Amino acid sequence: MNSYVTGETIRHLRAQRRMTQEQLAETLGVTGKAVSKWETGVSHS
């Protein structure tokens, strides 16, 4: 799957739930920086 599409989907779903990147990160047990990388497509993992 295209990382841009994946990042857009994560961002869209997070915004629908009115969550910040930090709130989503805490829920998932990752850092806010990780969520940011997912949304921007920077992460290659």
Full PDB file with SEQRES, HELIX, SHEET, SSBOND, CRYST1, ORIGX, SCALE, CONECT and MASTER records, all heavy atoms in Angstrom:
SEQRES   1 A   45  MET ASN SER TYR VAL THR GLY GLU THR ILE ARG HIS LEU          
SEQRES   2 A   45  ARG ALA GLN ARG ARG MET THR GLN GLU GLN LEU ALA GLU          
SEQRES   3 A   45  THR LEU GLY VAL THR GLY LYS ALA VAL SER LYS TRP GLU          
SEQRES   4 A   45  THR GLY VAL SER HIS SER                                      
HELIX    1 AA1 SER A    3  GLN A   16  1                                  14    
HELIX    2 AA2 GLN A   21  LEU A   28  1                                   8    
HELIX    3 AA3 GLY A   32  THR A   40  1                                   9    
CRYST1    1.000    1.000    1.000  90.00  90.00  90.00 P 1           1          
ORIGX1      1.000000  0.000000  0.000000        0.00000                         
ORIGX2      0.000000  1.000000  0.000000        0.00000                         
ORIGX3      0.000000  0.000000  1.000000        0.00000                         
SCALE1      1.000000  0.000000  0.000000        0.00000                         
SCALE2      0.000000  1.000000  0.000000        0.00000                         
SCALE3      0.000000  0.000000  1.000000        0.00000                         
ATOM      1  N   MET A   1       0.836  -1.174   0.000  1.00  0.00           N  
ATOM      2  CA  MET A   1       0.000   0.000   0.000  1.00  0.00           C  
ATOM      3  C   MET A   1       0.881   1.237   0.000  1.00  0.00           C  
ATOM      4  O   MET A   1       1.909   1.284   0.649  1.00  0.00           O  
ATOM      5  CB  MET A   1      -0.931  -0.032   1.209  1.00  0.00           C  
ATOM      6  CG  MET A   1      -1.877   1.152   1.251  1.00  0.00           C  
ATOM      7  SD  MET A   1      -3.057   1.057   2.602  1.00  0.00           S  
ATOM      8  CE  MET A   1      -4.443   0.426   1.689  1.00  0.00           C  
ATOM      9  N   ASN A   2       0.464   2.231  -0.688  1.00  0.00           N  
ATOM     10  CA  ASN A   2       1.169   3.493  -0.804  1.00  0.00           C  
ATOM     11  C   ASN A   2       1.262   4.179   0.562  1.00  0.00           C  
ATOM     12  O   ASN A   2       0.263   4.333   1.254  1.00  0.00           O  
ATOM     13  CB  ASN A   2       0.381   4.352  -1.799  1.00  0.00           C  
ATOM     14  CG  ASN A   2       0.986   5.706  -2.033  1.00  0.00           C  
ATOM     15  OD1 ASN A   2       1.440   6.369  -1.113  1.00  0.00           O  
ATOM     16  ND2 ASN A   2       0.974   6.128  -3.268  1.00  0.00           N  
ATOM     17  N   SER A   3       2.450   4.611   0.964  1.00  0.00           N  
ATOM     18  CA  SER A   3       2.623   5.225   2.286  1.00  0.00           C  
ATOM     19  C   SER A   3       1.851   6.531   2.403  1.00  0.00           C  
ATOM     20  O   SER A   3       1.381   6.885   3.485  1.00  0.00           O  
ATOM     21  CB  SER A   3       4.097   5.446   2.597  1.00  0.00           C  
ATOM     22  OG  SER A   3       4.670   6.358   1.695  1.00  0.00           O  
ATOM     23  N   TYR A   4       1.691   7.261   1.293  1.00  0.00           N  
ATOM     24  CA  TYR A   4       0.917   8.504   1.327  1.00  0.00           C  
ATOM     25  C   TYR A   4      -0.545   8.198   1.643  1.00  0.00           C  
ATOM     26  O   TYR A   4      -1.163   8.850   2.481  1.00  0.00           O  
ATOM     27  CB  TYR A   4       1.027   9.259   0.000  1.00  0.00           C  
ATOM     28  CG  TYR A   4       0.137  10.479  -0.052  1.00  0.00           C  
ATOM     29  CD1 TYR A   4       0.485  11.644   0.634  1.00  0.00           C  
ATOM     30  CD2 TYR A   4      -1.061  10.467  -0.761  1.00  0.00           C  
ATOM     31  CE1 TYR A   4      -0.333  12.750   0.613  1.00  0.00           C  
ATOM     32  CE2 TYR A   4      -1.879  11.577  -0.783  1.00  0.00           C  
ATOM     33  CZ  TYR A   4      -1.512  12.715  -0.107  1.00  0.00           C  
ATOM     34  OH  TYR A   4      -2.326  13.811  -0.121  1.00  0.00           O  
ATOM     35  N   VAL A   5      -1.104   7.192   0.988  1.00  0.00           N  
ATOM     36  CA  VAL A   5      -2.495   6.808   1.226  1.00  0.00           C  
ATOM     37  C   VAL A   5      -2.671   6.330   2.662  1.00  0.00           C  
ATOM     38  O   VAL A   5      -3.622   6.708   3.344  1.00  0.00           O  
ATOM     39  CB  VAL A   5      -2.953   5.732   0.223  1.00  0.00           C  
ATOM     40  CG1 VAL A   5      -4.329   5.210   0.575  1.00  0.00           C  
ATOM     41  CG2 VAL A   5      -2.939   6.269  -1.195  1.00  0.00           C  
ATOM     42  N   THR A   6      -1.748   5.540   3.140  1.00  0.00           N  
ATOM     43  CA  THR A   6      -1.809   5.049   4.512  1.00  0.00           C  
ATOM     44  C   THR A   6      -1.748   6.207   5.502  1.00  0.00           C  
ATOM     45  O   THR A   6      -2.551   6.276   6.437  1.00  0.00           O  
ATOM     46  CB  THR A   6      -0.658   4.066   4.791  1.00  0.00           C  
ATOM     47  OG1 THR A   6      -0.728   3.013   3.843  1.00  0.00           O  
ATOM     48  CG2 THR A   6      -0.740   3.490   6.184  1.00  0.00           C  
ATOM     49  N   GLY A   7      -0.833   7.127   5.300  1.00  0.00           N  
ATOM     50  CA  GLY A   7      -0.696   8.283   6.182  1.00  0.00           C  
ATOM     51  C   GLY A   7      -1.929   9.159   6.169  1.00  0.00           C  
ATOM     52  O   GLY A   7      -2.382   9.636   7.216  1.00  0.00           O  
ATOM     53  N   GLU A   8      -2.486   9.392   4.996  1.00  0.00           N  
ATOM     54  CA  GLU A   8      -3.712  10.178   4.870  1.00  0.00           C  
ATOM     55  C   GLU A   8      -4.859   9.499   5.603  1.00  0.00           C  
ATOM     56  O   GLU A   8      -5.672  10.158   6.244  1.00  0.00           O  
ATOM     57  CB  GLU A   8      -4.087  10.375   3.398  1.00  0.00           C  
ATOM     58  CG  GLU A   8      -3.508  11.603   2.772  1.00  0.00           C  
ATOM     59  CD  GLU A   8      -3.974  12.887   3.429  1.00  0.00           C  
ATOM     60  OE1 GLU A   8      -5.204  13.122   3.557  1.00  0.00           O  
ATOM     61  OE2 GLU A   8      -3.102  13.653   3.852  1.00  0.00           O  
ATOM     62  N   THR A   9      -4.938   8.190   5.508  1.00  0.00           N  
ATOM     63  CA  THR A   9      -5.999   7.435   6.184  1.00  0.00           C  
ATOM     64  C   THR A   9      -5.857   7.566   7.694  1.00  0.00           C  
ATOM     65  O   THR A   9      -6.843   7.822   8.394  1.00  0.00           O  
ATOM     66  CB  THR A   9      -5.963   5.949   5.769  1.00  0.00           C  
ATOM     67  OG1 THR A   9      -6.147   5.871   4.358  1.00  0.00           O  
ATOM     68  CG2 THR A   9      -7.043   5.157   6.464  1.00  0.00           C  
ATOM     69  N   ILE A  10      -4.645   7.405   8.204  1.00  0.00           N  
ATOM     70  CA  ILE A  10      -4.402   7.548   9.640  1.00  0.00           C  
ATOM     71  C   ILE A  10      -4.796   8.955  10.095  1.00  0.00           C  
ATOM     72  O   ILE A  10      -5.507   9.125  11.084  1.00  0.00           O  
ATOM     73  CB  ILE A  10      -2.936   7.249   9.993  1.00  0.00           C  
ATOM     74  CG1 ILE A  10      -2.626   5.776   9.751  1.00  0.00           C  
ATOM     75  CG2 ILE A  10      -2.621   7.640  11.447  1.00  0.00           C  
ATOM     76  CD1 ILE A  10      -1.155   5.433   9.799  1.00  0.00           C  
ATOM     77  N   ARG A  11      -4.338   9.959   9.369  1.00  0.00           N  
ATOM     78  CA  ARG A  11      -4.632  11.348   9.726  1.00  0.00           C  
ATOM     79  C   ARG A  11      -6.133  11.610   9.712  1.00  0.00           C  
ATOM     80  O   ARG A  11      -6.698  12.209  10.631  1.00  0.00           O  
ATOM     81  CB  ARG A  11      -3.929  12.321   8.776  1.00  0.00           C  
ATOM     82  CG  ARG A  11      -4.090  13.778   9.220  1.00  0.00           C  
ATOM     83  CD  ARG A  11      -3.835  14.768   8.095  1.00  0.00           C  
ATOM     84  NE  ARG A  11      -4.763  14.604   6.987  1.00  0.00           N  
ATOM     85  CZ  ARG A  11      -6.050  14.989   6.990  1.00  0.00           C  
ATOM     86  NH1 ARG A  11      -6.579  15.529   8.063  1.00  0.00           N  
ATOM     87  NH2 ARG A  11      -6.816  14.807   5.937  1.00  0.00           N  
ATOM     88  N   HIS A  12      -6.811  11.135   8.663  1.00  0.00           N  
ATOM     89  CA  HIS A  12      -8.249  11.346   8.521  1.00  0.00           C  
ATOM     90  C   HIS A  12      -9.028  10.693   9.669  1.00  0.00           C  
ATOM     91  O   HIS A  12      -9.901  11.321  10.277  1.00  0.00           O  
ATOM     92  CB  HIS A  12      -8.716  10.799   7.168  1.00  0.00           C  
ATOM     93  CG  HIS A  12     -10.184  10.925   6.956  1.00  0.00           C  
ATOM     94  ND1 HIS A  12     -10.788  12.120   6.666  1.00  0.00           N  
ATOM     95  CD2 HIS A  12     -11.169  10.007   7.007  1.00  0.00           C  
ATOM     96  CE1 HIS A  12     -12.097  11.924   6.557  1.00  0.00           C  
ATOM     97  NE2 HIS A  12     -12.350  10.645   6.751  1.00  0.00           N  
ATOM     98  N   LEU A  13      -8.706   9.442   9.962  1.00  0.00           N  
ATOM     99  CA  LEU A  13      -9.413   8.736  11.024  1.00  0.00           C  
ATOM    100  C   LEU A  13      -9.136   9.363  12.391  1.00  0.00           C  
ATOM    101  O   LEU A  13     -10.040   9.471  13.230  1.00  0.00           O  
ATOM    102  CB  LEU A  13      -9.036   7.252  11.023  1.00  0.00           C  
ATOM    103  CG  LEU A  13      -9.506   6.474   9.797  1.00  0.00           C  
ATOM    104  CD1 LEU A  13      -8.912   5.068   9.807  1.00  0.00           C  
ATOM    105  CD2 LEU A  13     -11.027   6.421   9.727  1.00  0.00           C  
ATOM    106  N   ARG A  14      -7.895   9.795  12.599  1.00  0.00           N  
ATOM    107  CA  ARG A  14      -7.538  10.458  13.859  1.00  0.00           C  
ATOM    108  C   ARG A  14      -8.311  11.764  13.990  1.00  0.00           C  
ATOM    109  O   ARG A  14      -8.885  12.061  15.061  1.00  0.00           O  
ATOM    110  CB  ARG A  14      -6.028  10.721  13.907  1.00  0.00           C  
ATOM    111  CG  ARG A  14      -5.584  11.482  15.138  1.00  0.00           C  
ATOM    112  CD  ARG A  14      -4.091  11.761  15.141  1.00  0.00           C  
ATOM    113  NE  ARG A  14      -3.629  12.545  14.014  1.00  0.00           N  
ATOM    114  CZ  ARG A  14      -3.794  13.868  13.900  1.00  0.00           C  
ATOM    115  NH1 ARG A  14      -4.425  14.557  14.826  1.00  0.00           N  
ATOM    116  NH2 ARG A  14      -3.316  14.507  12.850  1.00  0.00           N  
ATOM    117  N   ALA A  15      -8.388  12.534  12.926  1.00  0.00           N  
ATOM    118  CA  ALA A  15      -9.102  13.817  12.956  1.00  0.00           C  
ATOM    119  C   ALA A  15     -10.604  13.618  13.178  1.00  0.00           C  
ATOM    120  O   ALA A  15     -11.230  14.396  13.897  1.00  0.00           O  
ATOM    121  CB  ALA A  15      -8.850  14.575  11.662  1.00  0.00           C  
ATOM    122  N   GLN A  16     -11.167  12.580  12.574  1.00  0.00           N  
ATOM    123  CA  GLN A  16     -12.589  12.285  12.777  1.00  0.00           C  
ATOM    124  C   GLN A  16     -12.898  12.060  14.251  1.00  0.00           C  
ATOM    125  O   GLN A  16     -13.976  12.402  14.728  1.00  0.00           O  
ATOM    126  CB  GLN A  16     -13.001  11.025  12.019  1.00  0.00           C  
ATOM    127  CG  GLN A  16     -13.369  11.238  10.592  1.00  0.00           C  
ATOM    128  CD  GLN A  16     -13.913   9.956   9.978  1.00  0.00           C  
ATOM    129  OE1 GLN A  16     -13.543   8.849  10.354  1.00  0.00           O  
ATOM    130  NE2 GLN A  16     -14.794  10.117   9.015  1.00  0.00           N  
ATOM    131  N   ARG A  17     -11.962  11.467  14.951  1.00  0.00           N  
ATOM    132  CA  ARG A  17     -12.145  11.172  16.373  1.00  0.00           C  
ATOM    133  C   ARG A  17     -11.680  12.324  17.261  1.00  0.00           C  
ATOM    134  O   ARG A  17     -11.655  12.214  18.478  1.00  0.00           O  
ATOM    135  CB  ARG A  17     -11.399   9.886  16.735  1.00  0.00           C  
ATOM    136  CG  ARG A  17     -12.107   8.670  16.149  1.00  0.00           C  
ATOM    137  CD  ARG A  17     -11.212   7.463  16.073  1.00  0.00           C  
ATOM    138  NE  ARG A  17     -11.880   6.306  15.532  1.00  0.00           N  
ATOM    139  CZ  ARG A  17     -12.124   6.092  14.240  1.00  0.00           C  
ATOM    140  NH1 ARG A  17     -11.754   6.986  13.344  1.00  0.00           N  
ATOM    141  NH2 ARG A  17     -12.733   5.003  13.837  1.00  0.00           N  
ATOM    142  N   ARG A  18     -11.271  13.415  16.606  1.00  0.00           N  
ATOM    143  CA  ARG A  18     -10.808  14.622  17.304  1.00  0.00           C  
ATOM    144  C   ARG A  18      -9.696  14.315  18.291  1.00  0.00           C  
ATOM    145  O   ARG A  18      -9.705  14.765  19.437  1.00  0.00           O  
ATOM    146  CB  ARG A  18     -11.974  15.334  17.965  1.00  0.00           C  
ATOM    147  CG  ARG A  18     -12.968  15.821  16.953  1.00  0.00           C  
ATOM    148  CD  ARG A  18     -14.017  16.681  17.551  1.00  0.00           C  
ATOM    149  NE  ARG A  18     -14.817  17.222  16.436  1.00  0.00           N  
ATOM    150  CZ  ARG A  18     -16.087  17.493  16.524  1.00  0.00           C  
ATOM    151  NH1 ARG A  18     -16.723  17.321  17.646  1.00  0.00           N  
ATOM    152  NH2 ARG A  18     -16.733  17.954  15.469  1.00  0.00           N  
ATOM    153  N   MET A  19      -8.744  13.527  17.817  1.00  0.00           N  
ATOM    154  CA  MET A  19      -7.591  13.169  18.639  1.00  0.00           C  
ATOM    155  C   MET A  19      -6.361  13.901  18.108  1.00  0.00           C  
ATOM    156  O   MET A  19      -6.219  14.086  16.901  1.00  0.00           O  
ATOM    157  CB  MET A  19      -7.310  11.665  18.566  1.00  0.00           C  
ATOM    158  CG  MET A  19      -8.381  10.795  19.141  1.00  0.00           C  
ATOM    159  SD  MET A  19      -7.984   9.041  18.944  1.00  0.00           S  
ATOM    160  CE  MET A  19      -6.889   8.810  20.328  1.00  0.00           C  
ATOM    161  N   THR A  20      -5.479  14.262  19.024  1.00  0.00           N  
ATOM    162  CA  THR A  20      -4.189  14.798  18.606  1.00  0.00           C  
ATOM    163  C   THR A  20      -3.268  13.624  18.283  1.00  0.00           C  
ATOM    164  O   THR A  20      -3.559  12.469  18.631  1.00  0.00           O  
ATOM    165  CB  THR A  20      -3.549  15.636  19.731  1.00  0.00           C  
ATOM    166  OG1 THR A  20      -3.256  14.773  20.834  1.00  0.00           O  
ATOM    167  CG2 THR A  20      -4.456  16.776  20.166  1.00  0.00           C  
ATOM    168  N   GLN A  21      -2.151  13.929  17.661  1.00  0.00           N  
ATOM    169  CA  GLN A  21      -1.161  12.883  17.401  1.00  0.00           C  
ATOM    170  C   GLN A  21      -0.681  12.296  18.724  1.00  0.00           C  
ATOM    171  O   GLN A  21      -0.481  11.087  18.827  1.00  0.00           O  
ATOM    172  CB  GLN A  21       0.019  13.444  16.612  1.00  0.00           C  
ATOM    173  CG  GLN A  21      -0.311  13.729  15.175  1.00  0.00           C  
ATOM    174  CD  GLN A  21       0.875  14.279  14.402  1.00  0.00           C  
ATOM    175  OE1 GLN A  21       1.845  14.775  14.975  1.00  0.00           O  
ATOM    176  NE2 GLN A  21       0.790  14.207  13.088  1.00  0.00           N  
ATOM    177  N   GLU A  22      -0.524  13.138  19.727  1.00  0.00           N  
ATOM    178  CA  GLU A  22      -0.062  12.668  21.044  1.00  0.00           C  
ATOM    179  C   GLU A  22      -1.086  11.740  21.692  1.00  0.00           C  
ATOM    180  O   GLU A  22      -0.714  10.740  22.299  1.00  0.00           O  
ATOM    181  CB  GLU A  22       0.244  13.846  21.967  1.00  0.00           C  
ATOM    182  CG  GLU A  22       1.513  14.585  21.608  1.00  0.00           C  
ATOM    183  CD  GLU A  22       2.770  13.738  21.740  1.00  0.00           C  
ATOM    184  OE1 GLU A  22       2.840  12.880  22.644  1.00  0.00           O  
ATOM    185  OE2 GLU A  22       3.684  13.934  20.937  1.00  0.00           O  
ATOM    186  N   GLN A  23      -2.361  12.060  21.567  1.00  0.00           N  
ATOM    187  CA  GLN A  23      -3.404  11.204  22.137  1.00  0.00           C  
ATOM    188  C   GLN A  23      -3.426   9.843  21.446  1.00  0.00           C  
ATOM    189  O   GLN A  23      -3.545   8.806  22.102  1.00  0.00           O  
ATOM    190  CB  GLN A  23      -4.772  11.870  22.022  1.00  0.00           C  
ATOM    191  CG  GLN A  23      -4.940  13.053  22.947  1.00  0.00           C  
ATOM    192  CD  GLN A  23      -6.188  13.849  22.635  1.00  0.00           C  
ATOM    193  OE1 GLN A  23      -6.612  13.970  21.490  1.00  0.00           O  
ATOM    194  NE2 GLN A  23      -6.785  14.414  23.684  1.00  0.00           N  
ATOM    195  N   LEU A  24      -3.323   9.849  20.124  1.00  0.00           N  
ATOM    196  CA  LEU A  24      -3.287   8.591  19.383  1.00  0.00           C  
ATOM    197  C   LEU A  24      -2.052   7.789  19.766  1.00  0.00           C  
ATOM    198  O   LEU A  24      -2.132   6.583  19.994  1.00  0.00           O  
ATOM    199  CB  LEU A  24      -3.305   8.844  17.875  1.00  0.00           C  
ATOM    200  CG  LEU A  24      -3.218   7.597  16.990  1.00  0.00           C  
ATOM    201  CD1 LEU A  24      -4.383   6.643  17.267  1.00  0.00           C  
ATOM    202  CD2 LEU A  24      -3.173   7.980  15.524  1.00  0.00           C  
ATOM    203  N   ALA A  25      -0.929   8.467  19.873  1.00  0.00           N  
ATOM    204  CA  ALA A  25       0.320   7.798  20.253  1.00  0.00           C  
ATOM    205  C   ALA A  25       0.186   7.125  21.618  1.00  0.00           C  
ATOM    206  O   ALA A  25       0.584   5.967  21.781  1.00  0.00           O  
ATOM    207  CB  ALA A  25       1.465   8.810  20.264  1.00  0.00           C  
ATOM    208  N   GLU A  26      -0.393   7.840  22.570  1.00  0.00           N  
ATOM    209  CA  GLU A  26      -0.558   7.283  23.911  1.00  0.00           C  
ATOM    210  C   GLU A  26      -1.469   6.053  23.870  1.00  0.00           C  
ATOM    211  O   GLU A  26      -1.182   5.037  24.506  1.00  0.00           O  
ATOM    212  CB  GLU A  26      -1.143   8.334  24.844  1.00  0.00           C  
ATOM    213  CG  GLU A  26      -1.214   7.878  26.284  1.00  0.00           C  
ATOM    214  CD  GLU A  26      -1.679   8.981  27.220  1.00  0.00           C  
ATOM    215  OE1 GLU A  26      -1.271  10.146  27.024  1.00  0.00           O  
ATOM    216  OE2 GLU A  26      -2.453   8.665  28.142  1.00  0.00           O  
ATOM    217  N   THR A  27      -2.538   6.131  23.094  1.00  0.00           N  
ATOM    218  CA  THR A  27      -3.464   5.009  22.960  1.00  0.00           C  
ATOM    219  C   THR A  27      -2.774   3.781  22.372  1.00  0.00           C  
ATOM    220  O   THR A  27      -3.021   2.650  22.794  1.00  0.00           O  
ATOM    221  CB  THR A  27      -4.659   5.411  22.060  1.00  0.00           C  
ATOM    222  OG1 THR A  27      -5.329   6.506  22.666  1.00  0.00           O  
ATOM    223  CG2 THR A  27      -5.634   4.264  21.876  1.00  0.00           C  
ATOM    224  N   LEU A  28      -1.883   4.016  21.412  1.00  0.00           N  
ATOM    225  CA  LEU A  28      -1.199   2.913  20.728  1.00  0.00           C  
ATOM    226  C   LEU A  28       0.098   2.490  21.412  1.00  0.00           C  
ATOM    227  O   LEU A  28       0.699   1.488  21.022  1.00  0.00           O  
ATOM    228  CB  LEU A  28      -0.890   3.316  19.281  1.00  0.00           C  
ATOM    229  CG  LEU A  28      -2.099   3.607  18.400  1.00  0.00           C  
ATOM    230  CD1 LEU A  28      -1.654   4.108  17.030  1.00  0.00           C  
ATOM    231  CD2 LEU A  28      -2.962   2.367  18.257  1.00  0.00           C  
ATOM    232  N   GLY A  29       0.552   3.275  22.374  1.00  0.00           N  
ATOM    233  CA  GLY A  29       1.795   2.942  23.068  1.00  0.00           C  
ATOM    234  C   GLY A  29       3.037   3.248  22.262  1.00  0.00           C  
ATOM    235  O   GLY A  29       4.043   2.535  22.368  1.00  0.00           O  
ATOM    236  N   VAL A  30       2.959   4.299  21.445  1.00  0.00           N  
ATOM    237  CA  VAL A  30       4.110   4.738  20.657  1.00  0.00           C  
ATOM    238  C   VAL A  30       4.333   6.220  20.938  1.00  0.00           C  
ATOM    239  O   VAL A  30       3.590   6.832  21.696  1.00  0.00           O  
ATOM    240  CB  VAL A  30       3.893   4.499  19.133  1.00  0.00           C  
ATOM    241  CG1 VAL A  30       3.728   3.022  18.840  1.00  0.00           C  
ATOM    242  CG2 VAL A  30       2.698   5.283  18.613  1.00  0.00           C  
ATOM    243  N   THR A  31       5.333   6.801  20.312  1.00  0.00           N  
ATOM    244  CA  THR A  31       5.592   8.228  20.501  1.00  0.00           C  
ATOM    245  C   THR A  31       4.789   9.061  19.517  1.00  0.00           C  
ATOM    246  O   THR A  31       4.377   8.584  18.451  1.00  0.00           O  
ATOM    247  CB  THR A  31       7.087   8.551  20.295  1.00  0.00           C  
ATOM    248  OG1 THR A  31       7.427   8.307  18.929  1.00  0.00           O  
ATOM    249  CG2 THR A  31       7.979   7.747  21.231  1.00  0.00           C  
ATOM    250  N   GLY A  32       4.592  10.320  19.873  1.00  0.00           N  
ATOM    251  CA  GLY A  32       3.932  11.256  18.965  1.00  0.00           C  
ATOM    252  C   GLY A  32       4.729  11.428  17.686  1.00  0.00           C  
ATOM    253  O   GLY A  32       4.169  11.618  16.608  1.00  0.00           O  
ATOM    254  N   LYS A  33       6.042  11.339  17.810  1.00  0.00           N  
ATOM    255  CA  LYS A  33       6.914  11.453  16.639  1.00  0.00           C  
ATOM    256  C   LYS A  33       6.657  10.310  15.657  1.00  0.00           C  
ATOM    257  O   LYS A  33       6.668  10.511  14.444  1.00  0.00           O  
ATOM    258  CB  LYS A  33       8.381  11.458  17.082  1.00  0.00           C  
ATOM    259  CG  LYS A  33       9.355  11.774  15.996  1.00  0.00           C  
ATOM    260  CD  LYS A  33      10.763  11.939  16.558  1.00  0.00           C  
ATOM    261  CE  LYS A  33      11.730  12.277  15.454  1.00  0.00           C  
ATOM    262  NZ  LYS A  33      13.076  12.498  15.970  1.00  0.00           N  
ATOM    263  N   ALA A  34       6.390   9.112  16.186  1.00  0.00           N  
ATOM    264  CA  ALA A  34       6.089   7.966  15.321  1.00  0.00           C  
ATOM    265  C   ALA A  34       4.803   8.216  14.535  1.00  0.00           C  
ATOM    266  O   ALA A  34       4.745   7.978  13.329  1.00  0.00           O  
ATOM    267  CB  ALA A  34       5.970   6.686  16.145  1.00  0.00           C  
ATOM    268  N   VAL A  35       3.785   8.714  15.214  1.00  0.00           N  
ATOM    269  CA  VAL A  35       2.515   9.001  14.538  1.00  0.00           C  
ATOM    270  C   VAL A  35       2.728  10.055  13.453  1.00  0.00           C  
ATOM    271  O   VAL A  35       2.225   9.928  12.337  1.00  0.00           O  
ATOM    272  CB  VAL A  35       1.431   9.456  15.543  1.00  0.00           C  
ATOM    273  CG1 VAL A  35       0.167   9.898  14.825  1.00  0.00           C  
ATOM    274  CG2 VAL A  35       1.114   8.335  16.531  1.00  0.00           C  
ATOM    275  N   SER A  36       3.491  11.069  13.762  1.00  0.00           N  
ATOM    276  CA  SER A  36       3.788  12.112  12.786  1.00  0.00           C  
ATOM    277  C   SER A  36       4.477  11.529  11.555  1.00  0.00           C  
ATOM    278  O   SER A  36       4.123  11.851  10.417  1.00  0.00           O  
ATOM    279  CB  SER A  36       4.683  13.183  13.413  1.00  0.00           C  
ATOM    280  OG  SER A  36       5.032  14.159  12.458  1.00  0.00           O  
ATOM    281  N   LYS A  37       5.445  10.655  11.774  1.00  0.00           N  
ATOM    282  CA  LYS A  37       6.152  10.020  10.659  1.00  0.00           C  
ATOM    283  C   LYS A  37       5.206   9.170   9.823  1.00  0.00           C  
ATOM    284  O   LYS A  37       5.286   9.162   8.600  1.00  0.00           O  
ATOM    285  CB  LYS A  37       7.316   9.171  11.175  1.00  0.00           C  
ATOM    286  CG  LYS A  37       8.488   9.990  11.648  1.00  0.00           C  
ATOM    287  CD  LYS A  37       9.613   9.087  12.121  1.00  0.00           C  
ATOM    288  CE  LYS A  37      10.825   9.868  12.546  1.00  0.00           C  
ATOM    289  NZ  LYS A  37      11.932   8.979  12.922  1.00  0.00           N  
ATOM    290  N   TRP A  38       4.304   8.433  10.482  1.00  0.00           N  
ATOM    291  CA  TRP A  38       3.332   7.619   9.729  1.00  0.00           C  
ATOM    292  C   TRP A  38       2.480   8.504   8.847  1.00  0.00           C  
ATOM    293  O   TRP A  38       2.232   8.185   7.691  1.00  0.00           O  
ATOM    294  CB  TRP A  38       2.413   6.854  10.682  1.00  0.00           C  
ATOM    295  CG  TRP A  38       3.080   5.845  11.555  1.00  0.00           C  
ATOM    296  CD1 TRP A  38       4.307   5.266  11.388  1.00  0.00           C  
ATOM    297  CD2 TRP A  38       2.542   5.309  12.763  1.00  0.00           C  
ATOM    298  NE1 TRP A  38       4.559   4.396  12.409  1.00  0.00           N  
ATOM    299  CE2 TRP A  38       3.503   4.403  13.275  1.00  0.00           C  
ATOM    300  CE3 TRP A  38       1.369   5.508  13.472  1.00  0.00           C  
ATOM    301  CZ2 TRP A  38       3.295   3.682  14.442  1.00  0.00           C  
ATOM    302  CZ3 TRP A  38       1.159   4.797  14.634  1.00  0.00           C  
ATOM    303  CH2 TRP A  38       2.123   3.906  15.111  1.00  0.00           C  
ATOM    304  N   GLU A  39       2.004   9.613   9.402  1.00  0.00           N  
ATOM    305  CA  GLU A  39       1.098  10.486   8.665  1.00  0.00           C  
ATOM    306  C   GLU A  39       1.774  11.194   7.502  1.00  0.00           C  
ATOM    307  O   GLU A  39       1.139  11.473   6.493  1.00  0.00           O  
ATOM    308  CB  GLU A  39       0.460  11.504   9.609  1.00  0.00           C  
ATOM    309  CG  GLU A  39      -0.540  10.870  10.554  1.00  0.00           C  
ATOM    310  CD  GLU A  39      -1.274  11.861  11.431  1.00  0.00           C  
ATOM    311  OE1 GLU A  39      -1.074  13.085  11.298  1.00  0.00           O  
ATOM    312  OE2 GLU A  39      -2.073  11.392  12.252  1.00  0.00           O  
ATOM    313  N   THR A  40       3.056  11.496   7.660  1.00  0.00           N  
ATOM    314  CA  THR A  40       3.766  12.190   6.589  1.00  0.00           C  
ATOM    315  C   THR A  40       4.469  11.250   5.620  1.00  0.00           C  
ATOM    316  O   THR A  40       5.000  11.686   4.613  1.00  0.00           O  
ATOM    317  CB  THR A  40       4.807  13.181   7.176  1.00  0.00           C  
ATOM    318  OG1 THR A  40       5.743  12.439   7.957  1.00  0.00           O  
ATOM    319  CG2 THR A  40       4.147  14.252   8.002  1.00  0.00           C  
ATOM    320  N   GLY A  41       4.462   9.964   5.956  1.00  0.00           N  
ATOM    321  CA  GLY A  41       5.102   8.989   5.079  1.00  0.00           C  
ATOM    322  C   GLY A  41       6.600   8.932   5.211  1.00  0.00           C  
ATOM    323  O   GLY A  41       7.282   8.335   4.384  1.00  0.00           O  
ATOM    324  N   VAL A  42       7.145   9.525   6.275  1.00  0.00           N  
ATOM    325  CA  VAL A  42       8.593   9.534   6.488  1.00  0.00           C  
ATOM    326  C   VAL A  42       9.096   8.180   6.939  1.00  0.00           C  
ATOM    327  O   VAL A  42      10.170   7.753   6.573  1.00  0.00           O  
ATOM    328  CB  VAL A  42       8.993  10.647   7.498  1.00  0.00           C  
ATOM    329  CG1 VAL A  42      10.458  10.543   7.858  1.00  0.00           C  
ATOM    330  CG2 VAL A  42       8.653  12.005   6.941  1.00  0.00           C  
ATOM    331  N   SER A  43       8.289   7.482   7.740  1.00  0.00           N  
ATOM    332  CA  SER A  43       8.692   6.185   8.276  1.00  0.00           C  
ATOM    333  C   SER A  43       8.697   5.129   7.192  1.00  0.00           C  
ATOM    334  O   SER A  43       7.775   5.034   6.391  1.00  0.00           O  
ATOM    335  CB  SER A  43       7.745   5.770   9.394  1.00  0.00           C  
ATOM    336  OG  SER A  43       8.123   4.512   9.884  1.00  0.00           O  
ATOM    337  N   HIS A  44       9.726   4.305   7.168  1.00  0.00           N  
ATOM    338  CA  HIS A  44       9.823   3.220   6.179  1.00  0.00           C  
ATOM    339  C   HIS A  44       9.576   1.878   6.826  1.00  0.00           C  
ATOM    340  O   HIS A  44       9.782   0.849   6.229  1.00  0.00           O  
ATOM    341  CB  HIS A  44      11.186   3.247   5.487  1.00  0.00           C  
ATOM    342  CG  HIS A  44      11.417   4.502   4.753  1.00  0.00           C  
ATOM    343  ND1 HIS A  44      10.750   4.827   3.601  1.00  0.00           N  
ATOM    344  CD2 HIS A  44      12.222   5.560   5.025  1.00  0.00           C  
ATOM    345  CE1 HIS A  44      11.165   6.023   3.176  1.00  0.00           C  
ATOM    346  NE2 HIS A  44      12.051   6.483   4.032  1.00  0.00           N  
ATOM    347  N   SER A  45       9.158   1.879   8.106  1.00  0.00           N  
ATOM    348  CA  SER A  45       8.926   0.632   8.839  1.00  0.00           C  
ATOM    349  C   SER A  45       7.509   0.173   8.692  1.00  0.00           C  
ATOM    350  O   SER A  45       6.595   0.898   8.559  1.00  0.00           O  
ATOM    351  CB  SER A  45       9.252   0.826  10.303  1.00  0.00           C  
ATOM    352  OG  SER A  45      10.571   1.239  10.450  1.00  0.00           O  
TER     353      SER A  45                                                      
MASTER        0    0    0    3    0    0    0    6  352    1    0    4          
END                                                                             
